[in-house]
Amino acid sequence: MAKSISAVFLSVAYLIASPALAAEELLTKAKQLFEPIPTTAPNLPGNPATPAKVELGKMLFFDPRLSASHAISCNSCHNLGLGGADAESKSIGHHWQLGGRNAPTVFNAVFNKAQFWDGRAKDLEEQAGGPMMNPVEMASPKAHVAEQLKGVPGYGEVFAKAFPGEADPTTLANVQKAIAVFEATLITPNAPFDRFLKGEADALSAPQKEGLALFMDKGCSNCHNGVNVGGGMYAPFGVVEKPGAELLPPADKGRFMVSKTPSDEYVFKVPTLRNIALTAPYFHTGKAWDLRQAVAVMGTSQLGVSLSDDEVDKITAFLASLTGDQPTVTYPILPPSGAATPQPEP
């Protein structure tokens, strides 16, 4: 009798302990693949942040006069009120032209391996110059940017504070440095998933924990890992099965257009999944408007599996836990144009 009672107690103890044990194992496995977003902005190599430089970068980020038309700013396509993206399949640029690809979020971009879908910019500083001089986006000739800002009364003093000791601080290079430093502050810590990684077991709901387990077990985390849950590598879109032409247009060969390496055809930078619930539409084409659809497509195209509706729901629930604290940014007061300010192009 004593042995049977002991066996019952051991069975009950196992049943009570097993959920906690499973949760502990889930956390252990997750911590091997992911890291929480830090609570402070990282330093950029060779471009130290100062309050004056961050403030200048914020002003430039919101200033449409960096575009030839004076109508488009960085915030136009990377709207800080829309998850750092613009809720469009493709952004509207100079003379109503459409950009070539969906605008990726600027939030947490500092943690990416490289910038743009094809990785053609090695860091935020290099990326900042791309849209300004792209004829489809902001369409400013290279010499126009510094000339424009030198013609705006009030900017000279702001540049001098941000780059003290420089004889001529109002340069395109310093524009890019200031914007990069500001963008590095646009991080979104304290997501439920971050709190879970730090040991707060109840930060994720039961469906989110099941979704996390599926995310790791199915192989999603083979590409989407690290602090940004993505952004750290390149991968072909259609590892197992190429999606249709709407999601993978034959003319856009991805990283091949940068590297000219045949094996890079239809290879793209793996996007971050941070704040993914806020940044529809999805993929480089911006043609998937529903996150559940995007999850299902990734199952077939990248993993070669048909996820069940229940699995899609749980993975989508987990992805919602990647939404962090959104940056609180006060819209800057910009110096007004003057008589010497170059006029916008019609």
Sequence and secondary structure as in RCSB ss.txt:
>XXXX:A:sequence
MAKSISAVFLSVAYLIASPALAAEELLTKAKQLFEPIPTTAPNLPGNPATPAKVELGKMLFFDPRLSASHAISCN
SCHNLGLGGADAESKSIGHHWQLGGRNAPTVFNAVFNKAQFWDGRAKDLEEQAGGPMMNPVEMASPKAHVAEQLK
GVPGYGEVFAKAFPGEADPTTLANVQKAIAVFEATLITPNAPFDRFLKGEADALSAPQKEGLALFMDKGCSNCHN
GVNVGGGMYAPFGVVEKPGAELLPPADKGRFMVSKTPSDEYVFKVPTLRNIALTAPYFHTGKAWDLRQAVAVMGT
SQLGVSLSDDEVDKITAFLASLTGDQPTVTYPILPPSGAATPQPEP
>XXXX:A:secstr
 HHHHHHHHHHHHHHHHHHHHHHHHHHHHHHHHB    SS   BTTB   HHHHHHHHHHHH GGGSTTS   HH
HHSBTTTTTB SSSS B GGG B SS     TTGGGSSSBSTT  BSSHHHHHHHHHH TTTT   HHHHHHHHH
TSTTHHHHHHHHSTT SS  SHHHHHHHHHHHHHT      HHHHHHTT GGGS HHHHHHHHHHHHTTGGGTS 
BTTTS S EEETTSSS   TTTS TT  BTHHHH  GGGTTEEE    TTGGGS SBTTTT B  HHHHHHHHII
III     HHHHHHHHHHHHTT                TTS     
